Amino acid sequence: MRIKIVITSLLCSLALALAAQTTDLPRKTLNGKEYYVYKVSKGEGFYNITKKFDISQEDIIKYNPSAKSGLKRGQVLFIPVDKNATSEAGSRTEPFEHTIKRGESLYAISKMYGVSIDEIIALNPGSRKRINAGEKLLIPQKGSSSAVAEKKSAATKSASSNGSKPTSENQSYVYHTITAGETLYAIARQYDSDVESIMRANPGIKPSKLARGSVIRVPSQEVAAPVVESNDKTTATVTPQEEVKEEKVKPVVPEKSYQTYVAKKKETYYSIAQKFGVTIADLRAVNPDIRVVSEGMIINLPEKVKEQQAEKEPATASQENSTEYLEELYSRIYTKKDADHINVAVMLPFMLKEENNLKSELYTEYYQGFLLAVDSLKRKGYSINLSAYDTEGSADVVRSILQKPQMTTMDLIIAPDQEEAIDLIADFGERYDINVVNTFSMKNEKINTNARVFQTNIPGSYLYAETVAQFVKTFKNRDVILLNDNNEDVKSNEFIELLKDELGARNLTYSVCDYNGTLKPDNLAAIGKSASVVFVPTSNKKEVLSQILPALSNYVTNNPQMQVSLFGYPNWVPQINRNLDDLYQLDTYIFTRFYTTPNDARMYDLSLKYLYWYNQEMKNASPKYALLGFDTGMYFMSAIAESGKNFANYDMKGDSNSIQTDFRFERINNWSGFINKSFYFVHLSPDMKIEKIS
């Protein structure tokens, strides 16, 4: 009897100890549910954690999919406080991991996933000060309440009202970080989705080879209420079910006579759509009150059912996991084919009703360069239909242009620089599968979530990050000397801050040479007699060049045994010609988005053609807008001609023979648009040569 009492006492003590361990843990509330935040200890496995929290290993993995491949020391797990919380809810509410890419900021990541910066910092306290490429961030799933609020305010058309697909703002998503060995089929089953829907939501994935650690979005069954556009241009929004407090409003099915079908075991919207030769969207449209298909459900079938396919069996799990099946499905969704005709619309603020508008003159020059690209491609046998529209700097004018029936037939739209106009055109492009080129704005946020948007100007954060990476490769064996003007506040120079961080991370040293206003030989006297140095001004102002060149030139003359280079900024490019000899002597490198080398034969020929066509020379601007229009037109129209409007889902080669701007597009994520990550190092070498290094 005494032995039993002792054992009982020990068990009670152990239970109390375990309870104390869990109750003292920090907690987080995610999407209305409370979780313990638990960090895995060294050598700790599932067994200890399941006992500590009285939860099964299966449920731990359900709430933390990253644990599927095993636990690691320091790994953060989210364990529900409420033991009655369902596993299904957990799979849709637990945070997911985002691996930081070079050039990304907290702001950009927050826009990518539709959450706030504060929400990210709450899960990653150390990220408030800084984030580093390669590190992982925990990202909360976007809350349903905020999603509803956004959808309620979005003025987007419904797919059923106009035959077009909904935009990304019309759809809710669950985000999922891919683990080793996962397949689209397994992920689809986990979220009650289907392979085709996931492919459509993530055009950037390689369906037969998912990248471990990358994030995909899975369409949620809870979609936004449609916004129906009427003829008088007013909109009527159906109140979302989530907003109805007393009584849920059931969707109204049109009064039509439908064929019906009884769902079999394990069938989904996807398998039924495959069986009857219809689209998932068509099935959902006639079954608005059915979110997930279950065995025995009566499914309405669209009127245009292909009866001859009624006996076709749905794809099996092994088929849906096969490389051949996945690649065939992907190629069917994103058709690759030569374009017989290319339809292009250029929508720019030409401001034809105004006189002497310098900005409109530059846009006109861009269009003139674009026309030269059209002419060049037509001479190669391409058929191109080009339309130009004056947006007049007005979002209302943009709306009226987009209502023209021919706009839905476009393969490519060149957008203006106005943010609201870009938003309107980007949404239109996503709805009708039209490529949209943002040539002029570096701040528009549609690039984060709209797969049809191409941003040709690399954003500053990416430009600086890519430049720093290339700088380290080029000058890794040099002593780096930062030239710091004490009169300047250089804390805002993002490039210098990134450069310091990267040099420190690679255990590469740098020194600082201070001066006041103008660099003098005495300031450089303290520099050690290194065999090889590179000077980098900490200020990116254009005036800096004239303040440092005389002293640096004198330094090189007095130290002929040393290898000296100067590294500078894009706004130095217009100053090259008037400082040519000094820049040659200093073996200068300048990073820039745009550059044309002197005596470029293609530039010479195009300049003559421009003068012949328009009876004027290109404006002396940086960049030259005519060249910008020509390079952009050549790249995109040749890419569409070779692979069709879905060229971005395959090899984006296009015409790479650019004169002023190279193109190297990369997606930000699996569902985003593309940013052009190409830039140049302009190298002026002591042998008096200028080299443009892509």
C-alpha positions as CSV (number, residue, x, y, z in Angstrom):
1,M,0.0,0.0,0.0
2,R,2.8,2.4,0.9
3,I,4.5,1.7,-2.5
4,K,1.3,2.7,-4.3
5,I,1.0,5.9,-2.3
6,V,4.6,6.8,-3.1
7,I,4.1,6.2,-6.8
8,T,0.9,8.2,-6.8
9,S,2.7,11.1,-5.0
10,L,5.5,11.0,-7.6
11,L,3.1,11.1,-10.5
12,C,1.2,14.0,-9.0
13,S,4.5,15.9,-8.4
14,L,5.6,15.2,-12.0
15,A,2.2,16.4,-13.3
16,L,2.4,19.6,-11.2
17,A,6.0,20.2,-12.4
18,L,5.0,19.7,-16.1
19,A,2.0,22.0,-15.6
20,A,4.3,24.7,-14.1
21,Q,6.6,24.3,-17.0
22,T,3.8,25.1,-19.5
23,T,1.9,27.7,-17.6
24,D,5.1,29.8,-17.3
25,L,5.7,29.8,-21.1
26,P,5.1,32.9,-23.2
27,R,1.8,32.9,-25.1
28,K,0.7,34.3,-28.5
29,T,-2.8,34.9,-29.8
30,L,-2.9,34.1,-33.5
31,N,-6.2,34.5,-35.5
32,G,-8.2,34.4,-32.2
33,K,-6.5,31.3,-30.8
34,E,-4.0,31.2,-28.0
35,Y,-0.8,29.2,-28.3
36,Y,2.2,28.4,-26.1
37,V,5.4,29.5,-27.7
38,Y,7.9,26.7,-27.0
39,K,11.6,26.5,-28.0
40,V,12.9,23.0,-28.5
41,S,15.9,22.1,-26.2
42,K,19.1,20.3,-27.3
43,G,18.4,16.6,-27.9
44,E,14.6,17.0,-27.2
45,G,12.3,14.9,-29.3
46,F,8.6,14.6,-29.9
47,Y,8.1,12.2,-26.9
48,N,9.1,14.7,-24.3
49,I,7.0,17.5,-25.8
50,T,3.9,15.3,-26.3
51,K,4.1,14.4,-22.5
52,K,4.8,18.0,-21.5
53,F,1.7,19.4,-23.3
54,D,-0.5,16.3,-23.4
55,I,-0.8,16.6,-27.2
56,S,-0.1,14.0,-29.9
57,Q,2.8,14.1,-32.3
58,E,0.4,14.3,-35.2
59,D,-1.2,17.4,-33.7
60,I,2.2,19.0,-33.1
61,I,3.0,18.6,-36.8
62,K,-0.5,19.8,-37.8
63,Y,0.1,23.1,-36.0
64,N,3.8,23.2,-37.0
65,P,4.3,21.7,-40.5
66,S,8.0,22.6,-40.4
67,A,8.3,19.9,-37.7
68,K,7.4,17.2,-40.2
69,S,11.1,16.6,-41.0
70,G,12.1,16.4,-37.3
71,L,12.9,18.8,-34.5
72,K,16.0,21.0,-34.2
73,R,17.5,22.8,-31.2
74,G,16.1,26.3,-30.9
75,Q,13.1,25.5,-33.2
76,V,10.0,27.4,-32.2
77,L,6.8,25.5,-31.8
78,F,3.2,26.8,-31.4
79,I,1.2,24.5,-29.1
80,P,-2.5,25.3,-28.6
81,V,-3.5,26.2,-25.0
82,D,-7.0,25.0,-25.6
83,K,-6.8,21.2,-26.0
84,N,-10.2,21.2,-27.7
85,A,-8.8,23.2,-30.7
86,T,-9.1,21.1,-33.8
87,S,-6.2,20.0,-35.9
88,E,-7.8,21.4,-39.0
89,A,-7.9,24.9,-37.5
90,G,-4.3,24.6,-36.6
91,S,-3.2,23.8,-40.1
92,R,-4.7,27.1,-41.2
93,T,-3.6,29.4,-38.4
94,E,0.0,28.4,-37.4
95,P,2.8,30.8,-38.5
96,F,5.0,29.7,-41.4
97,E,8.7,30.3,-42.2
98,H,9.9,32.9,-44.7
99,T,13.6,32.8,-45.7
100,I,14.9,36.3,-46.2
101,K,16.3,37.1,-49.7
102,R,18.9,39.6,-50.5
103,G,17.4,43.1,-50.7
104,E,14.2,42.3,-48.9
105,S,12.9,44.6,-46.1
106,L,10.4,44.0,-43.3
107,Y,8.1,46.4,-45.1
108,A,8.3,44.5,-48.4
109,I,7.7,41.2,-46.6
110,S,4.7,42.6,-44.7
111,K,3.1,43.6,-48.0
112,M,3.9,40.3,-49.6
113,Y,1.8,38.4,-47.0
114,G,-0.7,41.1,-46.1
115,V,0.3,41.4,-42.4
116,S,1.7,44.3,-40.4
117,I,5.4,44.9,-39.6
118,D,4.4,44.8,-35.9
119,E,2.9,41.4,-36.3
120,I,6.2,40.1,-37.8
121,I,8.3,41.7,-35.1
122,A,6.0,40.2,-32.4
123,L,7.0,36.7,-33.6
124,N,10.6,37.7,-34.3
125,P,11.7,40.3,-31.7
126,G,15.3,40.5,-33.1
127,S,14.0,41.7,-36.5
128,R,13.2,45.2,-35.2
129,K,16.8,46.3,-35.5
130,R,17.7,44.5,-38.7
131,I,17.2,41.4,-40.9
132,N,19.8,39.4,-42.8
133,A,19.6,37.5,-46.1
134,G,19.4,33.7,-45.4
135,E,17.8,34.1,-42.0
136,K,14.3,32.8,-41.3
137,L,11.3,34.8,-40.1
138,L,8.1,33.4,-38.6
139,I,5.2,35.0,-40.4
140,P,1.6,34.9,-38.9
141,Q,-1.2,33.8,-41.2
142,K,-3.3,36.7,-42.4
143,G,-6.3,37.0,-40.1
144,S,-9.8,36.4,-41.5
145,S,-11.1,39.6,-40.1
146,S,-8.5,41.8,-41.8
147,A,-9.0,39.8,-45.0
148,V,-12.7,40.5,-45.0
149,A,-12.1,44.2,-44.4
150,E,-9.8,44.4,-47.4
151,K,-12.1,42.5,-49.6
152,K,-15.0,44.6,-48.6
153,S,-13.2,47.7,-49.8
154,A,-11.8,46.2,-53.0
155,A,-13.6,47.4,-56.1
156,T,-13.0,44.3,-58.2
157,K,-15.3,42.4,-60.6
158,S,-16.6,39.0,-59.9
159,A,-15.6,36.2,-62.3
160,S,-19.2,35.1,-62.7
161,S,-20.4,38.6,-63.7
162,N,-18.0,39.2,-66.6
163,G,-16.4,35.9,-67.5
164,S,-13.0,36.9,-66.2
165,K,-11.1,35.4,-63.3
166,P,-11.0,37.1,-59.9
167,T,-7.9,39.1,-58.9
168,S,-5.7,38.1,-55.9
169,E,-7.6,40.7,-53.7
170,N,-10.8,38.6,-54.2
171,Q,-9.3,35.5,-52.7
172,S,-8.2,34.3,-49.3
173,Y,-5.0,32.2,-48.9
174,V,-3.3,30.0,-46.4
175,Y,0.5,30.2,-46.7
176,H,2.6,27.1,-46.4
177,T,6.4,26.6,-46.2
178,I,7.5,23.6,-48.2
179,T,9.4,20.9,-46.4
180,A,11.7,18.2,-47.8
181,G,10.0,15.6,-49.9
182,E,6.6,17.3,-50.0
183,T,4.5,17.1,-53.1
184,L,1.7,19.3,-54.5
185,Y,-0.7,16.4,-54.1
186,A,0.1,16.0,-50.3
187,I,-0.2,19.8,-49.7
188,A,-3.5,19.9,-51.6
189,R,-4.9,17.1,-49.4
190,Q,-3.7,18.8,-46.2
191,Y,-5.7,21.9,-47.0
192,D,-8.7,20.3,-48.8
193,S,-7.6,21.9,-52.0
194,D,-6.5,20.5,-55.4
195,V,-3.3,20.5,-57.4
196,E,-4.6,22.7,-60.2
197,S,-5.8,25.5,-57.8
198,I,-2.4,25.6,-56.1
199,M,-0.6,25.8,-59.5
200,R,-2.8,28.6,-60.6
201,A,-2.1,30.5,-57.3
202,N,1.6,29.9,-57.6
203,P,2.8,30.4,-61.2
204,G,6.4,30.6,-60.1
205,I,6.7,27.0,-58.8
206,K,8.3,24.1,-60.5
207,P,5.4,21.7,-60.0
208,S,7.5,18.5,-60.2
209,K,10.3,19.8,-58.1
210,L,9.2,21.9,-55.2
211,A,12.0,24.0,-53.6
212,R,12.4,23.2,-49.9
213,G,12.0,26.3,-47.7
214,S,10.0,28.3,-50.3
215,V,6.5,29.5,-49.5
216,I,3.4,28.8,-51.5
217,R,-0.1,30.1,-51.1
218,V,-3.1,27.7,-51.0
219,P,-6.5,29.2,-52.0
220,S,-8.9,29.1,-49.0
221,Q,-12.5,28.0,-49.5
222,E,-13.7,31.2,-47.8
223,V,-13.6,33.6,-50.8
224,A,-14.7,37.2,-50.8
225,A,-18.2,38.3,-51.8
226,P,-18.2,39.4,-55.4
227,V,-18.5,43.0,-56.5
228,V,-21.0,43.3,-59.4
229,E,-20.3,46.2,-61.8
230,S,-23.4,47.8,-63.3
231,N,-23.8,49.9,-66.4
232,D,-24.0,53.2,-64.5
233,K,-20.5,52.5,-63.1
234,T,-21.7,52.1,-59.6
235,T,-20.9,49.0,-57.6
236,A,-23.0,46.9,-55.2
237,T,-21.2,44.7,-52.7
238,V,-22.7,41.6,-51.3
239,T,-22.1,41.6,-47.5
240,P,-19.6,38.9,-46.6
241,Q,-20.9,36.1,-44.5
242,E,-18.3,36.9,-41.8
243,E,-19.9,40.3,-41.2
244,V,-23.4,39.0,-40.6
245,K,-23.8,38.6,-36.8
246,E,-27.3,37.2,-36.3
247,E,-28.0,35.1,-39.3
248,K,-25.8,33.8,-42.1
249,V,-27.0,34.7,-45.5
250,K,-27.0,31.7,-47.8
251,P,-25.7,32.3,-51.4
252,V,-28.5,32.4,-54.0
253,V,-28.2,29.8,-56.7
254,P,-29.7,31.0,-60.0
255,E,-33.1,29.3,-60.8
256,K,-31.9,26.9,-63.4
257,S,-32.2,23.2,-64.0
258,Y,-28.9,21.5,-63.5
259,Q,-27.6,18.0,-63.9
260,T,-26.6,16.6,-60.6
261,Y,-23.9,14.2,-59.5
262,V,-23.4,12.3,-56.2
263,A,-19.8,12.7,-55.0
264,K,-17.8,9.6,-54.4
265,K,-15.3,8.9,-51.6
266,K,-12.1,11.1,-51.8
267,E,-13.4,13.1,-54.8
268,T,-12.7,16.8,-54.9
269,Y,-13.7,19.7,-57.0
270,Y,-10.6,19.1,-59.1
271,S,-11.3,15.4,-59.8
272,I,-15.0,16.1,-60.6
273,A,-14.0,18.9,-62.9
274,Q,-11.6,16.5,-64.7
275,K,-14.2,13.8,-64.9
276,F,-16.8,16.1,-66.7
277,G,-14.5,18.3,-68.6
278,V,-15.4,21.6,-66.9
279,T,-13.4,24.1,-64.8
280,I,-13.3,24.3,-61.1
281,A,-14.5,27.8,-61.3
282,D,-17.7,26.7,-63.1
283,L,-18.3,24.0,-60.5
284,R,-17.9,26.4,-57.6
285,A,-20.2,29.0,-59.4
286,V,-23.1,26.5,-59.4
287,N,-22.4,25.1,-55.9
288,P,-21.8,28.3,-54.0
289,D,-22.7,26.8,-50.6
290,I,-20.3,23.9,-50.9
291,R,-16.8,24.7,-49.8
292,V,-15.3,21.2,-49.5
293,V,-16.6,18.2,-51.4
294,S,-17.5,15.1,-49.2
295,E,-18.7,11.7,-50.1
296,G,-22.5,11.6,-50.8
297,M,-22.9,15.3,-51.5
298,I,-25.1,16.2,-54.4
299,I,-23.1,18.4,-56.8
300,N,-24.7,20.6,-59.4
301,L,-23.0,20.3,-62.8
302,P,-22.8,23.3,-65.2
303,E,-25.0,23.2,-68.3
304,K,-22.1,22.6,-70.7
305,V,-21.1,19.2,-69.4
306,K,-19.3,17.0,-71.8
307,E,-21.4,13.9,-71.4
308,Q,-18.9,11.8,-73.4
309,Q,-16.4,12.3,-70.6
310,A,-18.9,11.3,-67.9
311,E,-17.3,7.9,-67.3
312,K,-13.7,9.3,-67.2
313,E,-12.1,8.2,-63.9
314,P,-10.4,11.0,-61.9
315,A,-6.6,11.0,-61.6
316,T,-5.2,8.8,-58.9
317,A,-2.7,9.9,-56.2
318,S,0.2,8.2,-58.1
319,Q,-0.8,10.0,-61.3
320,E,-1.1,13.4,-59.6
321,N,2.3,12.9,-58.1
322,S,3.9,11.9,-61.4
323,T,6.3,14.4,-63.2
324,E,4.5,13.9,-66.5
325,Y,1.1,14.7,-65.1
326,L,2.3,17.8,-63.2
327,E,4.2,19.2,-66.2
328,E,1.3,18.5,-68.6
329,L,-1.1,20.2,-66.2
330,Y,1.2,23.2,-65.8
331,S,1.7,23.6,-69.5
332,R,-2.1,23.4,-70.0
333,I,-2.7,26.2,-67.4
334,Y,0.2,28.3,-68.8
335,T,0.1,27.6,-72.5
336,K,3.4,28.1,-74.4
337,K,2.9,28.9,-78.1
338,D,4.2,31.3,-80.7
339,A,2.0,34.4,-81.0
340,D,0.8,35.0,-84.6
341,H,-0.2,38.6,-83.6
342,I,1.0,40.7,-80.7
343,N,-1.5,43.2,-79.3
344,V,0.1,46.0,-77.4
345,A,-1.3,49.1,-75.6
346,V,0.9,52.0,-74.5
347,M,-0.9,54.0,-71.8
348,L,1.1,57.1,-70.9
349,P,0.4,60.7,-69.9
350,F,1.2,62.4,-73.2
351,M,-0.8,65.4,-72.0
352,L,-1.8,66.3,-75.6
353,K,-4.1,69.0,-74.3
354,E,-1.2,70.9,-72.7
355,E,1.7,72.8,-74.2
356,N,5.4,72.8,-73.1
357,N,5.2,70.0,-70.7
358,L,8.7,68.5,-70.3
359,K,7.5,65.3,-68.6
360,S,5.1,64.6,-71.4
361,E,7.9,65.2,-73.9
362,L,9.9,62.5,-72.3
363,Y,7.0,60.1,-72.4
364,T,6.5,61.0,-76.1
365,E,10.2,60.2,-76.7
366,Y,9.7,56.8,-74.9
367,Y,6.8,56.0,-77.2
368,Q,8.9,57.1,-80.2
369,G,11.6,54.7,-79.2
370,F,9.0,52.0,-78.7
371,L,7.8,52.6,-82.2
372,L,11.3,52.0,-83.5
373,A,11.3,48.6,-81.8
374,V,7.9,47.8,-83.4
375,D,9.4,48.7,-86.8
376,S,12.5,46.5,-86.1
377,L,10.5,43.5,-85.2
378,K,8.1,43.9,-88.1
379,R,11.1,43.8,-90.4
380,K,11.8,40.4,-88.8
381,G,8.4,39.2,-89.8
382,Y,6.5,39.8,-86.5
383,S,2.9,40.9,-86.7
384,I,2.2,43.7,-84.1
385,N,-1.0,45.7,-83.4
386,L,-0.1,48.8,-81.4
387,S,-2.5,51.2,-79.7
388,A,-1.5,54.3,-77.8
389,Y,-3.6,56.1,-75.2
390,D,-3.2,59.4,-73.5
391,T,-3.9,58.9,-69.8
392,E,-3.8,62.6,-69.2
393,G,-2.3,61.9,-65.7
394,S,-5.8,60.9,-64.6
395,A,-7.0,57.7,-62.9
396,D,-10.5,58.3,-64.3
397,V,-9.2,58.4,-67.8
398,V,-7.3,55.2,-67.2
399,R,-10.6,53.6,-66.1
400,S,-12.4,54.7,-69.2
401,I,-9.6,53.3,-71.4
402,L,-9.8,50.0,-69.7
403,Q,-13.5,49.7,-70.4
404,K,-12.8,49.6,-74.1
405,P,-13.6,46.1,-75.4
406,Q,-10.3,45.7,-77.3
407,M,-8.3,46.2,-74.1
408,T,-9.2,42.6,-72.9
409,T,-7.4,41.2,-76.0
410,M,-4.0,42.8,-75.2
411,D,-0.9,40.7,-74.7
412,L,1.0,43.6,-73.2
413,I,0.2,47.0,-71.6
414,I,2.8,49.7,-70.9
415,A,1.7,51.5,-67.7
416,P,2.3,55.1,-66.7
417,D,4.1,56.2,-63.5
418,Q,1.0,57.2,-61.5
419,E,0.5,54.8,-58.6
420,E,-3.3,54.6,-58.8
421,A,-3.1,54.1,-62.5
422,I,-0.6,51.3,-62.1
423,D,-2.9,49.6,-59.6
424,L,-5.9,49.8,-61.9
425,I,-4.0,48.4,-64.9
426,A,-2.3,45.7,-62.8
427,D,-5.6,44.5,-61.5
428,F,-7.0,44.5,-65.1
429,G,-4.0,42.6,-66.3
430,E,-4.3,40.0,-63.6
431,R,-8.0,39.6,-64.4
432,Y,-7.5,39.1,-68.1
433,D,-4.0,37.5,-68.2
434,I,-2.3,40.5,-69.7
435,N,1.3,41.3,-69.0
436,V,1.8,44.8,-67.5
437,V,5.1,46.6,-67.6
438,N,5.9,49.2,-64.9
439,T,8.8,51.1,-66.5
440,F,8.8,54.2,-64.4
441,S,7.8,53.6,-60.8
442,M,9.9,51.9,-58.2
443,K,7.5,52.1,-55.3
444,N,4.3,50.4,-56.6
445,E,3.4,47.4,-54.4
446,K,1.4,45.4,-56.9
447,I,4.7,43.7,-57.8
448,N,4.4,41.7,-54.5
449,T,1.2,39.9,-55.3
450,N,0.4,40.3,-59.0
451,A,2.1,37.7,-61.2
452,R,1.4,39.7,-64.4
453,V,3.5,42.8,-63.4
454,F,7.0,43.4,-64.6
455,Q,9.0,46.2,-63.0
456,T,11.9,47.2,-65.2
457,N,13.7,49.5,-62.7
458,I,15.4,47.5,-59.9
459,P,14.2,48.9,-56.6
460,G,16.8,50.7,-54.5
461,S,17.0,48.0,-51.7
462,Y,17.6,45.3,-54.3
463,L,20.0,47.4,-56.3
464,Y,22.2,48.2,-53.2
465,A,22.1,44.6,-52.0
466,E,23.1,43.2,-55.4
467,T,25.8,45.9,-55.8
468,V,27.3,45.1,-52.4
469,A,27.4,41.4,-53.3
470,Q,29.2,42.2,-56.6
471,F,31.5,44.7,-54.9
472,V,32.7,42.1,-52.4
473,K,33.4,39.6,-55.3
474,T,35.3,42.2,-57.2
475,F,37.3,43.8,-54.4
476,K,37.7,41.0,-51.9
477,N,41.5,41.2,-52.0
478,R,41.6,45.0,-51.7
479,D,41.8,47.3,-48.6
480,V,38.5,49.3,-48.5
481,I,38.9,53.0,-47.6
482,L,35.6,54.8,-46.9
483,L,35.9,58.6,-47.6
484,N,33.8,60.3,-45.0
485,D,32.8,63.9,-45.1
486,N,32.3,65.0,-41.5
487,N,29.9,67.7,-42.8
488,E,27.5,65.1,-44.2
489,D,25.0,62.9,-42.5
490,V,25.5,59.6,-44.2
491,K,23.3,57.5,-42.0
492,S,20.6,57.6,-44.7
493,N,23.0,56.0,-47.3
494,E,21.6,52.5,-47.4
495,F,24.4,51.3,-49.7
496,I,27.1,52.2,-47.2
497,E,25.3,50.5,-44.3
498,L,24.8,47.3,-46.3
499,L,28.5,47.4,-47.4
500,K,29.7,47.7,-43.8
501,D,27.5,44.8,-42.7
502,E,28.6,42.6,-45.6
503,L,32.3,43.3,-45.1
504,G,31.9,42.5,-41.4
505,A,30.0,39.3,-42.1
506,R,32.8,38.1,-44.3
507,N,35.5,39.2,-41.9
508,L,36.8,41.8,-44.3
509,T,38.1,44.9,-42.8
510,Y,37.7,48.5,-43.9
511,S,39.0,51.9,-42.6
512,V,37.6,55.4,-42.6
513,C,39.3,58.5,-43.9
514,D,37.6,61.6,-42.5
515,Y,37.7,65.0,-44.2
516,N,35.8,68.3,-43.9
517,G,34.1,69.6,-47.1
518,T,36.9,68.9,-49.5
519,L,39.3,66.0,-49.5
520,K,43.0,67.1,-49.2
521,P,46.3,65.3,-49.6
522,D,46.9,65.6,-45.9
523,N,43.8,63.6,-45.2
524,L,45.2,60.7,-47.2
525,A,48.6,60.8,-45.6
526,A,47.5,58.6,-42.8
527,I,46.6,55.7,-45.1
528,G,48.9,52.8,-44.9
529,K,51.0,51.9,-47.9
530,S,48.9,49.0,-48.9
531,A,49.6,47.3,-52.2
532,S,46.0,47.6,-53.3
533,V,43.1,49.9,-52.2
534,V,39.6,50.9,-53.3
535,F,38.1,54.2,-52.2
536,V,34.4,54.5,-51.6
537,P,32.8,57.9,-50.7
538,T,30.2,57.5,-47.9
539,S,28.0,60.3,-49.5
540,N,26.1,59.6,-52.7
541,K,25.6,63.2,-53.6
542,K,26.7,64.2,-57.0
543,E,28.8,67.1,-55.7
544,V,31.2,64.6,-53.9
545,L,33.0,63.8,-57.2
546,S,34.4,67.3,-57.6
547,Q,35.3,67.4,-53.9
548,I,37.5,64.2,-53.9
549,L,39.0,63.9,-57.4
550,P,41.9,66.4,-57.1
551,A,43.3,64.8,-53.9
552,L,42.8,61.2,-55.2
553,S,44.5,62.0,-58.5
554,N,47.5,63.5,-56.6
555,Y,47.6,60.4,-54.4
556,V,47.8,58.0,-57.4
557,T,50.5,60.2,-59.0
558,N,52.6,60.0,-55.8
559,N,52.1,56.3,-55.3
560,P,52.7,54.7,-58.6
561,Q,53.5,51.3,-57.0
562,M,50.0,51.0,-55.6
563,Q,46.9,49.6,-57.3
564,V,44.2,52.2,-56.7
565,S,40.5,52.1,-57.6
566,L,37.5,54.4,-57.0
567,F,34.0,53.2,-56.6
568,G,31.0,55.5,-57.1
569,Y,27.3,56.0,-57.6
570,P,24.7,56.3,-60.4
571,N,24.5,60.1,-60.3
572,W,28.2,60.2,-61.4
573,V,27.2,58.9,-64.9
574,P,26.3,62.3,-66.3
575,Q,29.6,63.7,-65.0
576,I,31.8,61.1,-66.7
577,N,32.7,63.1,-69.8
578,R,33.8,66.2,-67.9
579,N,36.0,64.2,-65.5
580,L,37.2,61.6,-68.0
581,D,41.0,61.8,-67.4
582,D,40.8,61.6,-63.6
583,L,38.3,58.7,-63.7
584,Y,40.6,56.8,-66.1
585,Q,43.6,57.4,-63.9
586,L,41.7,56.2,-60.8
587,D,40.5,53.0,-62.3
588,T,36.9,53.9,-61.6
589,Y,33.9,51.7,-61.1
590,I,30.4,53.2,-61.1
591,F,27.2,51.1,-60.5
592,T,24.1,52.2,-62.4
593,R,20.8,50.9,-63.8
594,F,21.4,52.5,-67.2
595,Y,24.4,53.1,-69.4
596,T,25.4,53.3,-73.1
597,T,29.0,53.1,-74.0
598,P,30.5,55.8,-76.3
599,N,30.8,54.8,-79.9
600,D,28.3,52.0,-79.6
601,A,27.4,51.1,-83.2
602,R,23.8,50.1,-82.3
603,M,23.4,53.4,-80.5
604,Y,24.8,55.3,-83.5
605,D,22.5,53.5,-85.9
606,L,19.4,54.0,-83.8
607,S,20.2,57.7,-83.2
608,L,20.3,58.2,-87.0
609,K,17.1,56.4,-87.5
610,Y,15.5,58.5,-84.7
611,L,16.7,61.7,-86.3
612,Y,15.4,60.5,-89.7
613,W,11.9,59.5,-88.4
614,Y,11.3,62.4,-86.0
615,N,13.5,65.2,-87.4
616,Q,15.1,65.7,-83.9
617,E,17.7,64.2,-81.7
618,M,17.1,62.3,-78.5
619,K,17.0,64.5,-75.4
620,N,20.2,64.6,-73.3
621,A,18.8,62.8,-70.3
622,S,19.8,60.0,-68.1
623,P,18.4,57.6,-69.0
624,K,17.5,58.4,-72.5
625,Y,13.8,57.8,-72.8
626,A,13.9,56.8,-76.5
627,L,16.4,54.1,-75.7
628,L,14.3,53.0,-72.7
629,G,11.3,52.6,-75.0
630,F,13.3,50.8,-77.6
631,D,14.9,48.3,-75.3
632,T,11.7,47.6,-73.4
633,G,9.7,47.1,-76.7
634,M,12.4,44.8,-78.2
635,Y,12.6,42.6,-75.1
636,F,8.9,42.1,-74.3
637,M,7.5,41.9,-77.8
638,S,10.1,39.4,-79.0
639,A,9.5,37.3,-75.8
640,I,5.8,37.2,-76.5
641,A,6.4,36.4,-80.2
642,E,8.5,33.4,-79.2
643,S,6.6,31.9,-76.3
644,G,3.2,33.6,-76.2
645,K,1.8,35.8,-73.4
646,N,2.8,33.2,-70.7
647,F,6.5,33.5,-71.6
648,A,7.3,34.4,-68.0
649,N,6.5,30.8,-66.9
650,Y,9.3,29.4,-69.1
651,D,12.7,30.7,-70.2
652,M,12.5,34.5,-70.3
653,K,15.1,35.2,-73.0
654,G,13.5,37.8,-75.2
655,D,15.8,40.2,-77.1
656,S,18.9,40.6,-74.9
657,N,20.7,42.8,-77.3
658,S,19.8,45.9,-75.3
659,I,21.5,49.2,-75.8
660,Q,20.9,51.0,-72.5
661,T,19.0,48.6,-70.2
662,D,19.6,44.9,-69.6
663,F,16.8,42.7,-68.4
664,R,17.2,39.9,-65.9
665,F,13.8,39.3,-64.3
666,E,13.2,37.4,-61.1
667,R,10.0,36.7,-59.1
668,I,10.0,38.0,-55.6
669,N,8.0,34.9,-54.5
670,N,6.0,32.1,-56.1
671,W,3.0,34.2,-56.8
672,S,4.5,37.7,-57.4
673,G,5.4,39.7,-60.4
674,F,9.0,40.2,-61.6
675,I,11.6,42.8,-60.8
676,N,14.5,43.4,-63.2
677,K,17.7,42.6,-61.2
678,S,20.1,43.7,-63.9
679,F,22.4,46.6,-63.4
680,Y,25.9,47.6,-64.6
681,F,29.4,48.3,-63.4
682,V,30.8,51.0,-65.7
683,H,34.6,50.5,-65.5
684,L,36.9,53.3,-66.7
685,S,40.3,51.7,-66.7
686,P,43.8,53.4,-66.8
687,D,44.4,52.2,-70.4
688,M,41.6,54.7,-71.3
689,K,38.9,52.2,-72.0
690,I,35.3,52.1,-70.9
691,E,33.7,48.7,-70.2
692,K,30.1,48.1,-69.4
693,I,29.8,45.0,-67.1
694,S,26.4,43.5,-66.8
